[in-house]
Amino acid sequence: MSAPHNLSAWIEGVGLIAPGMPDWAAGAAVLTGRPPFQNAPSVLPAPLLLPPAERRRASRVVRVALASGLAALEHAGIEATAVPAIFSASTADGHNCHALCETLASDDHRVSPTRFHNSLHNTPAGYWSIATGAMRASQSLCAYDGSFSAGLLEALVQAITSQTPTLLVAYDAEYPEPLFSVRPIPDAAGIGLVLSPVQTPRSLARIAVTLTDTPPDVLAEPALDTLRTAIPALRGLPLLGLLAAGSPGCVALEYLAPLSLSVSLDPC
């Protein structure tokens, strides 16, 4: 199935944190083959905007969400307090989930209130509001391996209907064993996009999306495509590859099978 492109907006800023790609500048170079991809653990900046107590409690999933979202806003030249935000991830905090399971499997079933509130799927959104002072609406979504596309759709709808720039933060982080054996996400990664309903002097490209039954695109570099399939948030890498190349094109991103999300870009 396919339909005319009826959701479109403008990309104003990009943030990226992934293995071997510590930021968007490095990621754009790797995605265009300059230099070749070299896998390395993700570097997660300290969440310095958080108060000391919350900073100590911030998990890896919180840190990657904050960092990729803030990087996208800095690239766009927009303050966090000015935009609503869509947070989309296939999981919550895997390490915290592991600790809760250990507690429940022990003789002492008392769960720390701090551990409990950090186990919620919208925890990164809560830390975001604490760190930035943002009081605009936020949403926290989950669509398993289609979470990037689900978040992109929601962010576009938000930007178009509210006529307000909107931030998308798609992110995931690893599970420890034994959960890793059934959900083998190897590292933390995040993609941030600022979407505007109108073109501005800072616009990078026009983005338009529709649903399709075309199979998801793969990346030409095998190691990069392995990363795309290993970390759900990085299902958006083909879109970033188009943006990095700076030429018009269309890619299909994984969504809810048998549907994919057809995404076209027209650079400014």
VENBEL-V294085 format. One line per field, one symbol per residue. ss: DSSP state (a for helix, b for strand, c for the rest). psi: psi as a letter, one per 30 degrees, with the letter a starting at -180 (. if undefined). A space follows every 50 residues. Layout:
BEGIN
ss = ???
psi = ???
END
This chain:
BEGIN
ss = cbccccbbbbbbbbbbbbccbccaaaaaaaaccccccccccccccccccc caaaaaaccaaaaaaaaaaaaaaaaacccaaacbbbbbcccccaaaaaaa aaaaccccccccaaaaacccccaaaaaaaaaacccccbbbbccaaaaaaa aaaaaaaaaaaacccbbbbbbbccccccaaacccccccbbbbbbbbcccc ccccbbbbbbbbcccccccccaaaaaaaaacaaaaaaaaaaaaaacccbb bbbbcccccbbbbbbbbc
psi = lllkjgjlakkflkkkklkfifleeeeeeefggjllkjklkkjjkkiffk leeeeefkleeeeeeeeeeeeeeeefhkkeffklkkkklflbjeeeeeee eeeffafjgkkkeeeeffflfgeeeeeeeeefgkglklkjlkhbfgeeee eeeeeeeeeeefhkkkkkjkllllklkfeeffiijflklkkkkkkkflkl fgkelkkkllklgkkkllkejeeeeeeefejefgffeeeeeeeefglklk lkkkbjkgkljkkkkjl.
END
